[in-house]
Amino acid sequence: FVSMRFRPCIDIHAGQVKQIVGGTLKDDSESLVTNFEAAQPSSYFAARYAEDGLTGGHVIMLGSSPENREAAMSALRAYPGGLQVGGGIKIDNAMEFLDAGASHVIVTSHVFHDGAVDYARLQALVAAVGRARLVLDLSCRRVPGEGSPTYKVVTDRWQNWTDLEVCAATLADLASHCDEFLVHGVDVEGLQSGIEEPLVEILASSP
């Protein structure tokens, strides 16, 4: 029996803590659907997580604005070593966030681009920050069609499909390059409608 741990999250958009419907985050801000917008700053939630001893949570910058960056940095300062950070992380800025207090950096688009895994970028990132401080974001969408559910990784605010299928073989291949995976079922993200059960079954089948 493996115990389950609660992992908190701080999503930041336009410098504020929000919960959004994931698939609505696009270049056109008018399409954004927001479920909740907090009155408190990111540092408030980070401090609460520290007080409660919750580790392994993540701070996600939904967009590369200066406001999002400062809000992320504020959360990291409030809980040094207790939070992971993602959103626009690349090899040239990863160490800045680790030095600011992030336990790990979470990476998607920098490694998964042009529809595939860029192993040269992945290996360079591992060399720069260390495998033990790298989380690969395998957030994915269900491929339309009949038959057994299949999921593929999506990037760039979950708008661009890659050819990478989330399956046991993919997880086994990438596990040697990172400390953890972060997986969002994008089609149900923010809908408050429960989990993507077929995706959980796929993840559970992985060694």
N, C-alpha and C positions, 0 to 999 in steps of 0.2 A: 504494500500500500504506500503510495506517494502522497504526502500531505500537500494541500493546495495553499498557496500564498497569495494574499491580496497585493496587487501592484497598482499604486495610485498613478494618476496621470494629470498633467497640466498642459492643456492645449492652448496655445497663444495665437490670437489673430488680431491684427491692428493694435498690438500692444496690450490686449486685454485677454483674460482667461475666459474661454468660451467652450461650449460643446456645440459642434455643428453637425449637420448631416453630411457625411464625408463626400458623397458623390456630387455635392453641389459646389464644392470649392473649385472655382475656375478663374480664368483671367477676368471674366466679367463678374464683378463683385455683386451686381444686382441679382445674380442667380443664387447667391449664398443663402442657405436656410440655417438659422441659428435656433437651437433648442434652449440654450441657457447662456447668459452672460453675467459673470460675477462682478459684484461691486468692489470686491477686495483685489489687491494686487497679487501677482504670482508669488511674491515672497511670503504672503500670508499663508497660502496653502503649503508651500514648502516647509515653513516653520511648524505647521500643524503635523505634517508627515514626520518631521524629525521628532517632535514631542511624542508621537504615537509609536515611534520605532519602526516605521514602515520603510523598508529599503527596496531598491530595484525599481522605483517608479521612474516615469519618463516625462521630460519636458519637450514638447513638440512645437516648433516654430512653423506656423502655417503661413509661409511667405517670408521673404528675406528682408523685410523692412527694418530700419534702425530701431523702431519701437519694439518689434518682436525680439530682436537681439538683446536689447537692454532688459526687457522683461525676463528673458531666459537667464541672463547673467544674474539678475536680481534673485531669482529662485535658487540658482546654484550657490550664490553667496549665503543664502539663508539656510541651506542644508548641504554643506560641502561633503562630498563623498557619498551622498545618499541618493542622488538622482542621475539618470542618464539624460542625454540631450540629443535631439534630432531635428531635422528640417534644414536642408541646404548645407549639410556637413560635407566637406571636401578635404582632400589631403592638405590643402594650404590653410585651412582654418581649424582643423580638428584639435590640434594641440592647444590652441587658444582656449577652447571650451574645457578641455581636460585640466589645464592649468588654473582655470577659474573655479574648479571644484567638481566638475562632472566625473562620475565614476566610470562612465562609458560614453562613447559617441555612437549614434545610431545613423546608419547610412543606407540610402536607397539609390537615388538617381545617379549619384557619382559612380557607382559600381554597376548598376543595371541600366545601361543606356544603349541606344540604337537597337533595342529589342533583345539584348542578350547580356550575359555576364561578361564584363571586361576584366579578365583575370589579371592583366597587367596592372590595372588600377587597384584591384583588390589586393594583390601581393604588395604593391607599393604602400598601400594604406596600412596593411598589417605590419610592414617593416617600420612605418613611421610611428604608429601608436601602440602596437603590440596586440596580438590576438586576444589577450585577456581583457582588453578594454574596448573591444569592437563588437557592436550588435548589428546584425544585418536585418533590415526591414524587408520582410517578404509579404507585405500587404498585397492582397490579391482580389480579383473578381472571378465570378463564376463564368465560364465560357458558355455562351448561348448554345442551345441545342438539346437534343434528346439524349437519352442514355445516361450512363454513370456520370455524376457531377465531376467536372474538371475545373481546376482553378489555375490561373496564370498571374504572375506578378505584374502589378501596374505601378507606374512611376509618375513623377511630375504632377503632384497633387492628385494622383490616382486617375489621371486622364489618359495616359498613354500605356497601351498594352505592350508587354514583352512576350517573347516566345518561351519564357521559363515557366514550366509547370511546377506547381507546388505538390511534390510527391515524395515518397520515401527516398528515392534515388537522389533527388535534388538536395534534400535535407542532409543526407549522408555526405554528399560531395562538399557542400558548403560548410558543414560543421567544423571541419579542420581549419577553417580560416577565421572563426569568430568565437566569441564566448557564449552568445545567445542569439536567438532569433526573436524578432518582434513581428507578429502576424495580425493584421486587421482583416476581417471579412468586410471588405469595402461596401458591398451591396447592402449590408445591414447596419453599417456604422452610423451611430447617432439616431437610428430609427426607434430605439427603445422597444424592439420587437423580439429580443432574445438573440441567441447565438446562431451562427451558421453551422448547423449540426453536421452536414456532410464534410465540411472543411475540418471540423474538430476530429472526425473519424479518420481523415487522412493524416492529420498531425499525430494522432494517437498510434497509428500504424508504423510510425517511423521509429527505428532503433535509437 
